[in-house]
Amino acid sequence: MRQTLLATVLLMVAGSAAGLDLQGHRGARGLLPENTLPAFARALSLGVSTLELDTVVTRDGVVVVSHDATLNPDITRGPDGAWISRQDLAIHALTWGELQAYDVGRIRQLTQYVQRFPEQQPVDGARIPRLTDVFALARQAGNAVVRFNIETKISPERPGLTPSPEAFARALIELIRREGLESRVTIQSFDWRTLQVVQREAPDIATVYLTVQQPWLDNIRAHDSSSPWTAGFHVGDYGGSVARMVKAAGGAVWSPHFAELTREQLREARQLDLKVVVWTVNSPADIARMIDWSVDGIISDYPDRLRQLAAERGLALPPATPVTR
């Protein structure tokens, strides 16, 4: 009875907060180690409407939560406790059991990463979790409405590191269906090939089209004749409009890098009935600007800042659901 009542309350609150989707990026990366169960627990305890996370697939077919297709030397220590030096150790080359030997609970000192997140508290012993572990954590918190925005970490430029787009998408679809979470999940990607598979084979699972045009990653390739990232669609065929391109690809949600979004693009997206969820917004000034622009969702490494600024503007907030053992 208590669980049923809590679920009803959560559904009511989530409905009232639908005007702004508060997403904890990699759980709460600014506060705790990224994509770990402690980070997701912190986000749930603060109160978010969506847990944003990244997935890869192990050699034995387990969907796990990691931003990188390879183990990241900036956050990974080996079975001997020493920082790994290899940058090419693919998670897809390891079994789930082998992966559990690696500790991802702390940022390596003297790296650019640690300079970016000086407030992050280490959790030594944290392991890369399975996606099913994140789902179980939300159930443990009694949160029956929090959503999961799941990215497929796959690159057309490094095909040997992951399963094929079809195999990757099908592994996610199978797991989501087994968990009965089709209505609470979105699958997002910079590699639109996986999104096309989901739309074709699991139209009841929502997709999110990630875009970025930066020196470190450009999946749109506006100045090229084509892009390997966008499943045969090219912005040049849509008058240079990324929003129109997303719509043509079958998207209902466009997720651009927040610094690239203009008010004109936001208006165009609205005219196309696209929802706009921006990533990754961390400074209070940027968060405030995105809220004032009335975007549909904000992904942030600091869900605490996001909640505070949303509250200051009188927005309804998702409930805080601490994880209790």
C-alpha positions as protocol buffer text, in pm:
chain_id: "A"
residue {
  index: 1
  type: MET
  ca { x: 0 y: 0 z: 0 }
}
residue {
  index: 2
  type: ARG
  ca { x: 281 y: 244 z: 90 }
}
residue {
  index: 3
  type: GLN
  ca { x: 460 y: 180 z: -242 }
}
residue {
  index: 4
  type: THR
  ca { x: 135 y: 233 z: -437 }
}
residue {
  index: 5
  type: LEU
  ca { x: 67 y: 561 z: -256 }
}
residue {
  index: 6
  type: LEU
  ca { x: 425 y: 681 z: -311 }
}
residue {
  index: 7
  type: ALA
  ca { x: 404 y: 595 z: -681 }
}
residue {
  index: 8
  type: THR
  ca { x: 82 y: 795 z: -711 }
}
residue {
  index: 9
  type: VAL
  ca { x: 235 y: 1097 z: -537 }
}
residue {
  index: 10
  type: LEU
  ca { x: 547 y: 1075 z: -754 }
}
residue {
  index: 11
  type: LEU
  ca { x: 338 y: 1058 z: -1071 }
}
residue {
  index: 12
  type: MET
  ca { x: 145 y: 1368 z: -967 }
}
residue {
  index: 13
  type: VAL
  ca { x: 461 y: 1561 z: -886 }
}
residue {
  index: 14
  type: ALA
  ca { x: 634 y: 1447 z: -1204 }
}
residue {
  index: 15
  type: GLY
  ca { x: 336 y: 1563 z: -1406 }
}
residue {
  index: 16
  type: SER
  ca { x: 344 y: 1906 z: -1244 }
}
residue {
  index: 17
  type: ALA
  ca { x: 717 y: 1934 z: -1312 }
}
residue {
  index: 18
  type: ALA
  ca { x: 686 y: 1837 z: -1677 }
}
residue {
  index: 19
  type: GLY
  ca { x: 767 y: 2195 z: -1778 }
}
residue {
  index: 20
  type: LEU
  ca { x: 1137 y: 2137 z: -1704 }
}
residue {
  index: 21
  type: ASP
  ca { x: 1314 y: 1803 z: -1710 }
}
residue {
  index: 22
  type: LEU
  ca { x: 1595 y: 1812 z: -1451 }
}
residue {
  index: 23
  type: GLN
  ca { x: 1858 y: 1561 z: -1561 }
}
residue {
  index: 24
  type: GLY
  ca { x: 2156 y: 1453 z: -1350 }
}
residue {
  index: 25
  type: HIS
  ca { x: 2448 y: 1410 z: -1591 }
}
residue {
  index: 26
  type: ARG
  ca { x: 2627 y: 1079 z: -1538 }
}
residue {
  index: 27
  type: GLY
  ca { x: 2433 y: 1080 z: -1212 }
}
residue {
  index: 28
  type: ALA
  ca { x: 2589 y: 1382 z: -1045 }
}
residue {
  index: 29
  type: ARG
  ca { x: 2940 y: 1401 z: -1191 }
}
residue {
  index: 30
  type: GLY
  ca { x: 3026 y: 1730 z: -1025 }
}
residue {
  index: 31
  type: LEU
  ca { x: 2967 y: 1577 z: -683 }
}
residue {
  index: 32
  type: LEU
  ca { x: 3057 y: 1207 z: -699 }
}
residue {
  index: 33
  type: PRO
  ca { x: 3239 y: 974 z: -941 }
}
residue {
  index: 34
  type: GLU
  ca { x: 3064 y: 969 z: -1277 }
}
residue {
  index: 35
  type: ASN
  ca { x: 2829 y: 690 z: -1379 }
}
residue {
  index: 36
  type: THR
  ca { x: 2864 y: 508 z: -1047 }
}
residue {
  index: 37
  type: LEU
  ca { x: 2588 y: 394 z: -816 }
}
residue {
  index: 38
  type: PRO
  ca { x: 2688 y: 652 z: -551 }
}
residue {
  index: 39
  type: ALA
  ca { x: 2648 y: 930 z: -810 }
}
residue {
  index: 40
  type: PHE
  ca { x: 2304 y: 805 z: -915 }
}
residue {
  index: 41
  type: ALA
  ca { x: 2202 y: 768 z: -551 }
}
residue {
  index: 42
  type: ARG
  ca { x: 2305 y: 1128 z: -486 }
}
residue {
  index: 43
  type: ALA
  ca { x: 2099 y: 1249 z: -782 }
}
residue {
  index: 44
  type: LEU
  ca { x: 1795 y: 1058 z: -657 }
}
residue {
  index: 45
  type: SER
  ca { x: 1847 y: 1195 z: -307 }
}
residue {
  index: 46
  type: LEU
  ca { x: 1863 y: 1551 z: -440 }
}
residue {
  index: 47
  type: GLY
  ca { x: 1560 y: 1499 z: -662 }
}
residue {
  index: 48
  type: VAL
  ca { x: 1586 y: 1476 z: -1041 }
}
residue {
  index: 49
  type: SER
  ca { x: 1329 y: 1385 z: -1300 }
}
residue {
  index: 50
  type: THR
  ca { x: 1582 y: 1196 z: -1514 }
}
residue {
  index: 51
  type: LEU
  ca { x: 1907 y: 1007 z: -1461 }
}
residue {
  index: 52
  type: GLU
  ca { x: 2132 y: 1066 z: -1761 }
}
residue {
  index: 53
  type: LEU
  ca { x: 2390 y: 796 z: -1826 }
}
residue {
  index: 54
  type: ASP
  ca { x: 2606 y: 625 z: -2088 }
}
residue {
  index: 55
  type: THR
  ca { x: 2623 y: 260 z: -2188 }
}
residue {
  index: 56
  type: VAL
  ca { x: 2859 y: 14 z: -2350 }
}
residue {
  index: 57
  type: VAL
  ca { x: 2840 y: -365 z: -2386 }
}
residue {
  index: 58
  type: THR
  ca { x: 3088 y: -617 z: -2246 }
}
residue {
  index: 59
  type: ARG
  ca { x: 3227 y: -914 z: -2437 }
}
residue {
  index: 60
  type: ASP
  ca { x: 2969 y: -1142 z: -2274 }
}
residue {
  index: 61
  type: GLY
  ca { x: 2679 y: -912 z: -2366 }
}
residue {
  index: 62
  type: VAL
  ca { x: 2622 y: -725 z: -2037 }
}
residue {
  index: 63
  type: VAL
  ca { x: 2504 y: -364 z: -2078 }
}
residue {
  index: 64
  type: VAL
  ca { x: 2716 y: -155 z: -1842 }
}
residue {
  index: 65
  type: VAL
  ca { x: 2730 y: 214 z: -1754 }
}
residue {
  index: 66
  type: SER
  ca { x: 3040 y: 395 z: -1881 }
}
residue {
  index: 67
  type: HIS
  ca { x: 3097 y: 717 z: -2069 }
}
residue {
  index: 68
  type: ASP
  ca { x: 3390 y: 572 z: -2261 }
}
residue {
  index: 69
  type: ALA
  ca { x: 3408 y: 263 z: -2479 }
}
residue {
  index: 70
  type: THR
  ca { x: 3758 y: 213 z: -2339 }
}
residue {
  index: 71
  type: LEU
  ca { x: 3867 y: 227 z: -1977 }
}
residue {
  index: 72
  type: ASN
  ca { x: 3963 y: 587 z: -1897 }
}
residue {
  index: 73
  type: PRO
  ca { x: 4312 y: 621 z: -1740 }
}
residue {
  index: 74
  type: ASP
  ca { x: 4201 y: 943 z: -1567 }
}
residue {
  index: 75
  type: ILE
  ca { x: 3954 y: 755 z: -1346 }
}
residue {
  index: 76
  type: THR
  ca { x: 4054 y: 387 z: -1355 }
}
residue {
  index: 77
  type: ARG
  ca { x: 4279 y: 183 z: -1128 }
}
residue {
  index: 78
  type: GLY
  ca { x: 4361 y: -178 z: -1200 }
}
residue {
  index: 79
  type: PRO
  ca { x: 4345 y: -490 z: -982 }
}
residue {
  index: 80
  type: ASP
  ca { x: 4682 y: -393 z: -832 }
}
residue {
  index: 81
  type: GLY
  ca { x: 4549 y: -53 z: -724 }
}
residue {
  index: 82
  type: ALA
  ca { x: 4772 y: 135 z: -970 }
}
residue {
  index: 83
  type: TRP
  ca { x: 4638 y: 377 z: -1228 }
}
residue {
  index: 84
  type: ILE
  ca { x: 4609 y: 211 z: -1566 }
}
residue {
  index: 85
  type: SER
  ca { x: 4824 y: 355 z: -1844 }
}
residue {
  index: 86
  type: ARG
  ca { x: 4658 y: 202 z: -2149 }
}
residue {
  index: 87
  type: GLN
  ca { x: 4406 y: 412 z: -2336 }
}
residue {
  index: 88
  type: ASP
  ca { x: 4295 y: 139 z: -2575 }
}
residue {
  index: 89
  type: LEU
  ca { x: 4149 y: -124 z: -2341 }
}
residue {
  index: 90
  type: ALA
  ca { x: 3799 y: -169 z: -2480 }
}
residue {
  index: 91
  type: ILE
  ca { x: 3522 y: -262 z: -2238 }
}
residue {
  index: 92
  type: HIS
  ca { x: 3378 y: -477 z: -2517 }
}
residue {
  index: 93
  type: ALA
  ca { x: 3697 y: -686 z: -2495 }
}
residue {
  index: 94
  type: LEU
  ca { x: 3631 y: -764 z: -2126 }
}
residue {
  index: 95
  type: THR
  ca { x: 3372 y: -984 z: -1960 }
}
residue {
  index: 96
  type: TRP
  ca { x: 3151 y: -843 z: -1686 }
}
residue {
  index: 97
  type: GLY
  ca { x: 3351 y: -1038 z: -1430 }
}
residue {
  index: 98
  type: GLU
  ca { x: 3683 y: -905 z: -1559 }
}
residue {
  index: 99
  type: LEU
  ca { x: 3550 y: -549 z: -1557 }
}
residue {
  index: 100
  type: GLN
  ca { x: 3474 y: -573 z: -1186 }
}
residue {
  index: 101
  type: ALA
  ca { x: 3847 y: -576 z: -1107 }
}
residue {
  index: 102
  type: TYR
  ca { x: 3874 y: -206 z: -1197 }
}
residue {
  index: 103
  type: ASP
  ca { x: 3813 y: 78 z: -951 }
}
residue {
  index: 104
  type: VAL
  ca { x: 3652 y: 397 z: -1092 }
}
residue {
  index: 105
  type: GLY
  ca { x: 3588 y: 576 z: -764 }
}
residue {
  index: 106
  type: ARG
  ca { x: 3840 y: 859 z: -786 }
}
residue {
  index: 107
  type: ILE
  ca { x: 3983 y: 1108 z: -1036 }
}
residue {
  index: 108
  type: ARG
  ca { x: 4356 y: 1087 z: -1094 }
}
residue {
  index: 109
  type: GLN
  ca { x: 4545 y: 1388 z: -959 }
}
residue {
  index: 110
  type: LEU
  ca { x: 4732 y: 1627 z: -1190 }
}
residue {
  index: 111
  type: THR
  ca { x: 4488 y: 1573 z: -1476 }
}
residue {
  index: 112
  type: GLN
  ca { x: 4268 y: 1825 z: -1654 }
}
residue {
  index: 113
  type: TYR
  ca { x: 3971 y: 1619 z: -1540 }
}
residue {
  index: 114
  type: VAL
  ca { x: 4039 y: 1677 z: -1172 }
}
residue {
  index: 115
  type: GLN
  ca { x: 4080 y: 2049 z: -1237 }
}
residue {
  index: 116
  type: ARG
  ca { x: 3735 y: 2059 z: -1394 }
}
residue {
  index: 117
  type: PHE
  ca { x: 3565 y: 1890 z: -1098 }
}
residue {
  index: 118
  type: PRO
  ca { x: 3745 y: 1996 z: -779 }
}
residue {
  index: 119
  type: GLU
  ca { x: 3430 y: 1939 z: -570 }
}
residue {
  index: 120
  type: GLN
  ca { x: 3392 y: 1575 z: -668 }
}
residue {
  index: 121
  type: GLN
  ca { x: 3425 y: 1351 z: -361 }
}
residue {
  index: 122
  type: PRO
  ca { x: 3603 y: 1017 z: -416 }
}
residue {
  index: 123
  type: VAL
  ca { x: 3436 y: 685 z: -341 }
}
residue {
  index: 124
  type: ASP
  ca { x: 3721 y: 437 z: -346 }
}
residue {
  index: 125
  type: GLY
  ca { x: 3609 y: 91 z: -449 }
}
residue {
  index: 126
  type: ALA
  ca { x: 3331 y: 207 z: -680 }
}
residue {
  index: 127
  type: ARG
  ca { x: 3288 y: -18 z: -981 }
}
residue {
  index: 128
  type: ILE
  ca { x: 3134 y: 24 z: -1325 }
}
residue {
  index: 129
  type: PRO
  ca { x: 2772 y: -82 z: -1270 }
}
residue {
  index: 130
  type: ARG
  ca { x: 2536 y: -272 z: -1495 }
}
residue {
  index: 131
  type: LEU
  ca { x: 2240 y: -81 z: -1633 }
}
residue {
  index: 132
  type: THR
  ca { x: 2016 y: -319 z: -1440 }
}
residue {
  index: 133
  type: ASP
  ca { x: 2189 y: -204 z: -1119 }
}
residue {
  index: 134
  type: VAL
  ca { x: 2084 y: 157 z: -1189 }
}
residue {
  index: 135
  type: PHE
  ca { x: 1725 y: 49 z: -1246 }
}
residue {
  index: 136
  type: ALA
  ca { x: 1736 y: -148 z: -920 }
}
residue {
  index: 137
  type: LEU
  ca { x: 1874 y: 154 z: -736 }
}
residue {
  index: 138
  type: ALA
  ca { x: 1576 y: 365 z: -839 }
}
residue {
  index: 139
  type: ARG
  ca { x: 1341 y: 92 z: -720 }
}
residue {
  index: 140
  type: GLN
  ca { x: 1533 y: 77 z: -392 }
}
residue {
  index: 141
  type: ALA
  ca { x: 1471 y: 452 z: -354 }
}
residue {
  index: 142
  type: GLY
  ca { x: 1099 y: 390 z: -403 }
}
residue {
  index: 143
  type: ASN
  ca { x: 1103 y: 610 z: -712 }
}
residue {
  index: 144
  type: ALA
  ca { x: 862 y: 468 z: -968 }
}
residue {
  index: 145
  type: VAL
  ca { x: 867 y: 764 z: -1206 }
}
residue {
  index: 146
  type: VAL
  ca { x: 1225 y: 881 z: -1249 }
}
residue {
  index: 147
  type: ARG
  ca { x: 1327 y: 851 z: -1613 }
}
residue {
  index: 148
  type: PHE
  ca { x: 1648 y: 715 z: -1764 }
}
residue {
  index: 149
  type: ASN
  ca { x: 1816 y: 895 z: -2053 }
}
residue {
  index: 150
  type: ILE
  ca { x: 2052 y: 629 z: -2188 }
}
residue {
  index: 151
  type: GLU
  ca { x: 2325 y: 711 z: -2437 }
}
residue {
  index: 152
  type: THR
  ca { x: 2476 y: 453 z: -2669 }
}
residue {
  index: 153
  type: LYS
  ca { x: 2852 y: 512 z: -2662 }
}
residue {
  index: 154
  type: ILE
  ca { x: 2937 y: 410 z: -3013 }
}
residue {
  index: 155
  type: SER
  ca { x: 3141 y: 578 z: -3285 }
}
residue {
  index: 156
  type: PRO
  ca { x: 3133 y: 515 z: -3660 }
}
residue {
  index: 157
  type: GLU
  ca { x: 3500 y: 614 z: -3661 }
}
residue {
  index: 158
  type: ARG
  ca { x: 3605 y: 342 z: -3416 }
}
residue {
  index: 159
  type: PRO
  ca { x: 3386 y: 44 z: -3509 }
}
residue {
  index: 160
  type: GLY
  ca { x: 3608 y: -217 z: -3347 }
}
residue {
  index: 161
  type: LEU
  ca { x: 3543 y: -91 z: -2994 }
}
residue {
  index: 162
  type: THR
  ca { x: 3174 y: -175 z: -2971 }
}
residue {
  index: 163
  type: PRO
  ca { x: 2906 y: -403 z: -3111 }
}
residue {
  index: 164
  type: SER
  ca { x: 2746 y: -296 z: -3439 }
}
residue {
  index: 165
  type: PRO
  ca { x: 2473 y: -30 z: -3418 }
}
residue {
  index: 166
  type: GLU
  ca { x: 2210 y: -301 z: -3467 }
}
residue {
  index: 167
  type: ALA
  ca { x: 2351 y: -532 z: -3200 }
}
residue {
  index: 168
  type: PHE
  ca { x: 2401 y: -244 z: -2955 }
}
residue {
  index: 169
  type: ALA
  ca { x: 2048 y: -111 z: -2999 }
}
residue {
  index: 170
  type: ARG
  ca { x: 1895 y: -458 z: -2973 }
}
residue {
  index: 171
  type: ALA
  ca { x: 2084 y: -533 z: -2651 }
}
residue {
  index: 172
  type: LEU
  ca { x: 1937 y: -217 z: -2497 }
}
residue {
  index: 173
  type: ILE
  ca { x: 1589 y: -283 z: -2631 }
}
residue {
  index: 174
  type: GLU
  ca { x: 1588 y: -637 z: -2493 }
}
residue {
  index: 175
  type: LEU
  ca { x: 1701 y: -522 z: -2149 }
}
residue {
  index: 176
  type: ILE
  ca { x: 1454 y: -232 z: -2131 }
}
residue {
  index: 177
  type: ARG
  ca { x: 1166 y: -461 z: -2231 }
}
residue {
  index: 178
  type: ARG
  ca { x: 1273 y: -721 z: -1975 }
}
residue {
  index: 179
  type: GLU
  ca { x: 1268 y: -452 z: -1706 }
}
residue {
  index: 180
  type: GLY
  ca { x: 929 y: -320 z: -1825 }
}
residue {
  index: 181
  type: LEU
  ca { x: 1064 y: 35 z: -1853 }
}
residue {
  index: 182
  type: GLU
  ca { x: 973 y: 126 z: -2211 }
}
residue {
  index: 183
  type: SER
  ca { x: 766 y: 425 z: -2099 }
}
residue {
  index: 184
  type: ARG
  ca { x: 1038 y: 563 z: -1869 }
}
residue {
  index: 185
  type: VAL
  ca { x: 1338 y: 539 z: -2098 }
}
residue {
  index: 186
  type: THR
  ca { x: 1484 y: 749 z: -2376 }
}
residue {
  index: 187
  type: ILE
  ca { x: 1775 y: 630 z: -2588 }
}
residue {
  index: 188
  type: GLN
  ca { x: 2006 y: 907 z: -2702 }
}
residue {
  index: 189
  type: SER
  ca { x: 2313 y: 911 z: -2924 }
}
residue {
  index: 190
  type: PHE
  ca { x: 2547 y: 1119 z: -3133 }
}
residue {
  index: 191
  type: ASP
  ca { x: 2559 y: 815 z: -3362 }
}
residue {
  index: 192
  type: TRP
  ca { x: 2213 y: 830 z: -3514 }
}
residue {
  index: 193
  type: ARG
  ca { x: 2242 y: 480 z: -3659 }
}
residue {
  index: 194
  type: THR
  ca { x: 2143 y: 331 z: -3323 }
}
residue {
  index: 195
  type: LEU
  ca { x: 1845 y: 567 z: -3301 }
}
residue {
  index: 196
  type: GLN
  ca { x: 1720 y: 455 z: -3641 }
}
residue {
  index: 197
  type: VAL
  ca { x: 1731 y: 94 z: -3524 }
}
residue {
  index: 198
  type: VAL
  ca { x: 1532 y: 180 z: -3210 }
}
residue {
  index: 199
  type: GLN
  ca { x: 1270 y: 372 z: -3408 }
}
residue {
  index: 200
  type: ARG
  ca { x: 1233 y: 85 z: -3652 }
}
residue {
  index: 201
  type: GLU
  ca { x: 1230 y: -205 z: -3406 }
}
residue {
  index: 202
  type: ALA
  ca { x: 1098 y: -50 z: -3083 }
}
residue {
  index: 203
  type: PRO
  ca { x: 886 y: 255 z: -3169 }
}
residue {
  index: 204
  type: ASP
  ca { x: 744 y: 256 z: -2816 }
}
residue {
  index: 205
  type: ILE
  ca { x: 1086 y: 359 z: -2681 }
}
residue {
  index: 206
  type: ALA
  ca { x: 1159 y: 730 z: -2729 }
}
residue {
  index: 207
  type: THR
  ca { x: 1477 y: 852 z: -2896 }
}
residue {
  index: 208
  type: VAL
  ca { x: 1684 y: 1167 z: -2843 }
}
residue {
  index: 209
  type: TYR
  ca { x: 1909 y: 1316 z: -3113 }
}
residue {
  index: 210
  type: LEU
  ca { x: 2235 y: 1447 z: -2970 }
}
residue {
  index: 211
  type: THR
  ca { x: 2424 y: 1709 z: -3171 }
}
residue {
  index: 212
  type: VAL
  ca { x: 2753 y: 1890 z: -3133 }
}
residue {
  index: 213
  type: GLN
  ca { x: 2971 y: 2101 z: -3362 }
}
residue {
  index: 214
  type: GLN
  ca { x: 3297 y: 2149 z: -3174 }
}
residue {
  index: 215
  type: PRO
  ca { x: 3666 y: 2088 z: -3255 }
}
residue {
  index: 216
  type: TRP
  ca { x: 3669 y: 1789 z: -3019 }
}
residue {
  index: 217
  type: LEU
  ca { x: 3359 y: 1633 z: -3177 }
}
residue {
  index: 218
  type: ASP
  ca { x: 3142 y: 1731 z: -3470 }
}
residue {
  index: 219
  type: ASN
  ca { x: 2872 y: 1483 z: -3564 }
}
residue {
  index: 220
  type: ILE
  ca { x: 2691 y: 1722 z: -3800 }
}
residue {
  index: 221
  type: ARG
  ca { x: 2984 y: 1788 z: -4040 }
}
residue {
  index: 222
  type: ALA
  ca { x: 2808 y: 2083 z: -4203 }
}
residue {
  index: 223
  type: HIS
  ca { x: 3110 y: 2166 z: -4418 }
}
residue {
  index: 224
  type: ASP
  ca { x: 3144 y: 1810 z: -4551 }
}
residue {
  index: 225
  type: SER
  ca { x: 2924 y: 1644 z: -4808 }
}
residue {
  index: 226
  type: SER
  ca { x: 2817 y: 1378 z: -4559 }
}
residue {
  index: 227
  type: SER
  ca { x: 2861 y: 1266 z: -4198 }
}
residue {
  index: 228
  type: PRO
  ca { x: 2920 y: 909 z: -4080 }
}
residue {
  index: 229
  type: TRP
  ca { x: 2737 y: 994 z: -3757 }
}
residue {
  index: 230
  type: THR
  ca { x: 2392 y: 1089 z: -3884 }
}
residue {
  index: 231
  type: ALA
  ca { x: 2255 y: 777 z: -4056 }
}
residue {
  index: 232
  type: GLY
  ca { x: 2254 y: 921 z: -4407 }
}
residue {
  index: 233
  type: PHE
  ca { x: 2094 y: 1254 z: -4317 }
}
residue {
  index: 234
  type: HIS
  ca { x: 2289 y: 1573 z: -4385 }
}
residue {
  index: 235
  type: VAL
  ca { x: 2220 y: 1924 z: -4267 }
}
residue {
  index: 236
  type: GLY
  ca { x: 2289 y: 2064 z: -4614 }
}
residue {
  index: 237
  type: ASP
  ca { x: 1973 y: 1894 z: -4740 }
}
residue {
  index: 238
  type: TYR
  ca { x: 1767 y: 2089 z: -4486 }
}
residue {
  index: 239
  type: GLY
  ca { x: 1885 y: 2440 z: -4553 }
}
residue {
  index: 240
  type: GLY
  ca { x: 2147 y: 2420 z: -4279 }
}
residue {
  index: 241
  type: SER
  ca { x: 1883 y: 2361 z: -4011 }
}
residue {
  index: 242
  type: VAL
  ca { x: 1981 y: 2097 z: -3756 }
}
residue {
  index: 243
  type: ALA
  ca { x: 1630 y: 2102 z: -3611 }
}
residue {
  index: 244
  type: ARG
  ca { x: 1476 y: 2022 z: -3949 }
}
residue {
  index: 245
  type: MET
  ca { x: 1731 y: 1748 z: -3998 }
}
residue {
  index: 246
  type: VAL
  ca { x: 1640 y: 1590 z: -3661 }
}
residue {
  index: 247
  type: LYS
  ca { x: 1272 y: 1608 z: -3751 }
}
residue {
  index: 248
  type: ALA
  ca { x: 1336 y: 1442 z: -4088 }
}
residue {
  index: 249
  type: ALA
  ca { x: 1523 y: 1161 z: -3912 }
}
residue {
  index: 250
  type: GLY
  ca { x: 1211 y: 1088 z: -3709 }
}
residue {
  index: 251
  type: GLY
  ca { x: 1321 y: 1262 z: -3392 }
}
residue {
  index: 252
  type: ALA
  ca { x: 1088 y: 1411 z: -3134 }
}
residue {
  index: 253
  type: VAL
  ca { x: 1362 y: 1535 z: -2899 }
}
residue {
  index: 254
  type: TRP
  ca { x: 1668 y: 1734 z: -3003 }
}
residue {
  index: 255
  type: SER
  ca { x: 1956 y: 1755 z: -2754 }
}
residue {
  index: 256
  type: PRO
  ca { x: 2214 y: 2015 z: -2863 }
}
residue {
  index: 257
  type: HIS
  ca { x: 2527 y: 2137 z: -2687 }
}
residue {
  index: 258
  type: PHE
  ca { x: 2381 y: 2428 z: -2488 }
}
residue {
  index: 259
  type: ALA
  ca { x: 2643 y: 2680 z: -2606 }
}
residue {
  index: 260
  type: GLU
  ca { x: 2542 y: 2621 z: -2968 }
}
residue {
  index: 261
  type: LEU
  ca { x: 2171 y: 2677 z: -2922 }
}
residue {
  index: 262
  type: THR
  ca { x: 2025 y: 3013 z: -3025 }
}
residue {
  index: 263
  type: ARG
  ca { x: 1681 y: 3151 z: -2948 }
}
residue {
  index: 264
  type: GLU
  ca { x: 1603 y: 3141 z: -3319 }
}
residue {
  index: 265
  type: GLN
  ca { x: 1685 y: 2770 z: -3331 }
}
residue {
  index: 266
  type: LEU
  ca { x: 1472 y: 2711 z: -3024 }
}
residue {
  index: 267
  type: ARG
  ca { x: 1178 y: 2886 z: -3188 }
}
residue {
  index: 268
  type: GLU
  ca { x: 1224 y: 2677 z: -3501 }
}
residue {
  index: 269
  type: ALA
  ca { x: 1231 y: 2359 z: -3295 }
}
residue {
  index: 270
  type: ARG
  ca { x: 906 y: 2464 z: -3127 }
}
residue {
  index: 271
  type: GLN
  ca { x: 747 y: 2517 z: -3468 }
}
residue {
  index: 272
  type: LEU
  ca { x: 853 y: 2165 z: -3562 }
}
residue {
  index: 273
  type: ASP
  ca { x: 706 y: 2024 z: -3237 }
}
residue {
  index: 274
  type: LEU
  ca { x: 1050 y: 1918 z: -3118 }
}
residue {
  index: 275
  type: LYS
  ca { x: 1137 y: 1914 z: -2750 }
}
residue {
  index: 276
  type: VAL
  ca { x: 1478 y: 2061 z: -2672 }
}
residue {
  index: 277
  type: VAL
  ca { x: 1699 y: 1921 z: -2395 }
}
residue {
  index: 278
  type: VAL
  ca { x: 2037 y: 2095 z: -2364 }
}
residue {
  index: 279
  type: TRP
  ca { x: 2365 y: 1949 z: -2238 }
}
residue {
  index: 280
  type: THR
  ca { x: 2582 y: 1990 z: -2027 }
}
residue {
  index: 281
  type: VAL
  ca { x: 2497 y: 2308 z: -1836 }
}
residue {
  index: 282
  type: ASN
  ca { x: 2693 y: 2373 z: -1516 }
}
residue {
  index: 283
  type: SER
  ca { x: 2743 y: 2742 z: -1440 }
}
residue {
  index: 284
  type: PRO
  ca { x: 2457 y: 2914 z: -1255 }
}
residue {
  index: 285
  type: ALA
  ca { x: 2443 y: 3187 z: -1520 }
}
residue {
  index: 286
  type: ASP
  ca { x: 2409 y: 2937 z: -1803 }
}
residue {
  index: 287
  type: ILE
  ca { x: 2153 y: 2729 z: -1616 }
}
residue {
  index: 288
  type: ALA
  ca { x: 1949 y: 3041 z: -1542 }
}
residue {
  index: 289
  type: ARG
  ca { x: 1961 y: 3148 z: -1907 }
}
residue {
  index: 290
  type: MET
  ca { x: 1843 y: 2809 z: -2030 }
}
residue {
  index: 291
  type: ILE
  ca { x: 1558 y: 2808 z: -1777 }
}
residue {
  index: 292
  type: ASP
  ca { x: 1457 y: 3158 z: -1882 }
}
residue {
  index: 293
  type: TRP
  ca { x: 1458 y: 3048 z: -2246 }
}
residue {
  index: 294
  type: SER
  ca { x: 1208 y: 2776 z: -2146 }
}
residue {
  index: 295
  type: VAL
  ca { x: 1397 y: 2477 z: -2284 }
}
residue {
  index: 296
  type: ASP
  ca { x: 1227 y: 2146 z: -2209 }
}
residue {
  index: 297
  type: GLY
  ca { x: 1516 y: 1993 z: -2020 }
}
residue {
  index: 298
  type: ILE
  ca { x: 1861 y: 2065 z: -1880 }
}
residue {
  index: 299
  type: ILE
  ca { x: 2137 y: 1810 z: -1828 }
}
residue {
  index: 300
  type: SER
  ca { x: 2384 y: 1914 z: -1557 }
}
residue {
  index: 301
  type: ASP
  ca { x: 2677 y: 1770 z: -1364 }
}
residue {
  index: 302
  type: TYR
  ca { x: 2538 y: 1965 z: -1067 }
}
residue {
  index: 303
  type: PRO
  ca { x: 2172 y: 1869 z: -1015 }
}
residue {
  index: 304
  type: ASP
  ca { x: 2184 y: 2057 z: -684 }
}
residue {
  index: 305
  type: ARG
  ca { x: 2250 y: 2386 z: -865 }
}
residue {
  index: 306
  type: LEU
  ca { x: 1986 y: 2301 z: -1122 }
}
residue {
  index: 307
  type: ARG
  ca { x: 1723 y: 2236 z: -855 }
}
residue {
  index: 308
  type: GLN
  ca { x: 1808 y: 2553 z: -665 }
}
residue {
  index: 309
  type: LEU
  ca { x: 1776 y: 2777 z: -971 }
}
residue {
  index: 310
  type: ALA
  ca { x: 1456 y: 2607 z: -1079 }
}
residue {
  index: 311
  type: ALA
  ca { x: 1312 y: 2655 z: -729 }
}
residue {
  index: 312
  type: GLU
  ca { x: 1409 y: 3022 z: -728 }
}
residue {
  index: 313
  type: ARG
  ca { x: 1201 y: 3065 z: -1043 }
}
residue {
  index: 314
  type: GLY
  ca { x: 901 y: 2897 z: -887 }
}
residue {
  index: 315
  type: LEU
  ca { x: 915 y: 2581 z: -1096 }
}
residue {
  index: 316
  type: ALA
  ca { x: 771 y: 2257 z: -961 }
}
residue {
  index: 317
  type: LEU
  ca { x: 1044 y: 2017 z: -859 }
}
residue {
  index: 318
  type: PRO
  ca { x: 1068 y: 1639 z: -876 }
}
residue {
  index: 319
  type: PRO
  ca { x: 1068 y: 1470 z: -535 }
}
residue {
  index: 320
  type: ALA
  ca { x: 1384 y: 1386 z: -348 }
}
residue {
  index: 321
  type: THR
  ca { x: 1396 y: 1009 z: -299 }
}
residue {
  index: 322
  type: PRO
  ca { x: 1693 y: 905 z: -83 }
}
residue {
  index: 323
  type: VAL
  ca { x: 1827 y: 556 z: -130 }
}
residue {
  index: 324
  type: THR
  ca { x: 1790 y: 366 z: 198 }
}
residue {
  index: 325
  type: ARG
  ca { x: 1927 y: 23 z: 273 }
}
